[in-house]
């Protein structure tokens, strides 16, 4: 989906800074991979290719279940983090509405505890996995390439920081008035641009999932009903909450879209939609009316 123009309502910086914060999540996981230069050179020579055009990367532990579990878990944590926050800067900072804070913090704290547990499980099995790797890798096995358990522990990290969102005019430095005014103007433009981008992100995600839900509620030309997934309903409900949390200026168009979505989803479950034809049709019609309110953001 491409949005040509997105005109977010003019924002009031103090209002937004008091209704949201910045959150920074950093998860580091040992890859367990290493380039084998000798094997790379061998592949190059065997194929009569120029040196440097081939690269052999080996899994030091093969398919270690404990390590794979951490890697997958970290990816899922990032996905959940992105789902509950909004983009803010290229540095990785995300915008978190204060109304979302307690739910976010509760979930992320539980996830960090589980991450730490998975790391400990892996480290406990590490020495055994190194022994098994010698069989898995054959001549590619080089013992010196394996870090100690102590140094390996430092390669895993789960860091979370909450940062206050500064006001557009908050410059706490001593400089010439003209320079200060210029910096305030630049940051005000950046602030407005980032807020528009954050709101656009919510709009796009909501539009995508609502459209998907409408398609699931529909019936094709052969009379076959679409398959409804509870995860889609959950995504739409979660993004509807986000839409309400990010309506910092109380824009009536956003409020209307939120109200229609909430009304369409009230007490609706996957099982009800599957078994009740009238509810299915009514919900589809209500969702279509709700999504029709969203283009007013364009």
Residue, then its C-alpha position, 0 to 999 in steps of 0.5 A: x500500500x502506498x500513501x501519497x500524502x499524509x497530513x497529520x493534525x498539527x501537534x502540540x509538543x508539550x501535550x505529546x511529550x507528556x503523553x508519550x515517552x521514548x523507549x530503546x530496546x537492544x537485544x544481542x545474541x551470539x550468532x554461532x557462525x564464523x567464516x572459514x577462510x581455508x574452506x573458502x579458498x578451497x571452494x574458490x580453487x575447486x571452481x576455478x574462480x577468482x580469489x575472494x568471490x566465495x565465502x564459507x560460513x560455518x555454524x560452530x555448533x551445528x543446529x544447536x537447539x538451545x541457541x536456535x531457541x534464543x535466536x528465535x525468541x529474540x526475534x519474537x521479542x523485537x516483533x512484539x516491541x515494534x507492535x506496541x510502539x511507534x517509529x521515532x528515529x533512525x537510531x532505534x528509538x521508538x515512541x511509547x504512549x504513556x497509556x501503553x507503558x504499564x502493559x508494555x513494561x509488564x510484558x517486556x519484563x516477563x520476556x527479559x526473564x525468559x530470555x535470561x532463562x534461555x541463555x542460562x539453559x544454553x550456557x549449561x549445555x555449551x561444553x557438551x555442544x562443543x564436543x558434539x560439534x567436532x563430530x558435526x563439523x569434521x575437518x572444519x572443527x577448530x577448537x580455538x574458535x570457540x569462546x569460553x563460557x565466561x566470555x560467551x555470556x557477555x555476547x548475550x544482552x537484553x537492554x531496555x531504556x525509557x527516555x523522556x520525550x523532550x519538548x520541541x522548544x527544550x534547549x538547555x544550553x547556553x548559546x546565542x539567541x539567534x542560534x537557539x531560535x534556529x535550532x528550535x525551528x529545526x527541531x520543531x520541524x523534526x518533531x512534527x515530521x516524526x509524529x506524522x511518521x509515527x501516526x502514519x505507521x499506526x494507520x498503515x498497520x491498522x489499515x493492513x490488518x482491517x483489510x485482511x480481516x474484511x477479506x477473511x469475513x468475505x465469501x468468494x465467487x464459489x460461495x466459499x467463506x474465508x478462514x478467520x484467524x483469531x490473531x487477526x482479530x487480536x491485531x485489529x483490537x490492539x491497533x485500535x487501542x494504539x489509535x486511541x492512545x496516539x490521538x494526542x490532539x483529540x482529532x475527531x476523525x481519529x476518534x470516529x474511526x476508533x469508535x467504529x472499530x470498537x463497536x464492530x469488534x465488541x464481544x466478537x470472537x472467532x467462534x461466533x463469526x464462524x458459526x453465525x452468518x448474520x454476525x459475520x455479515x454485520x461485522x464485515x459491513x461494520x468494519x468496512x464502514x470503520x475503515x472508510x473513516x480512515x482515509x480522512x487522514x490522507 
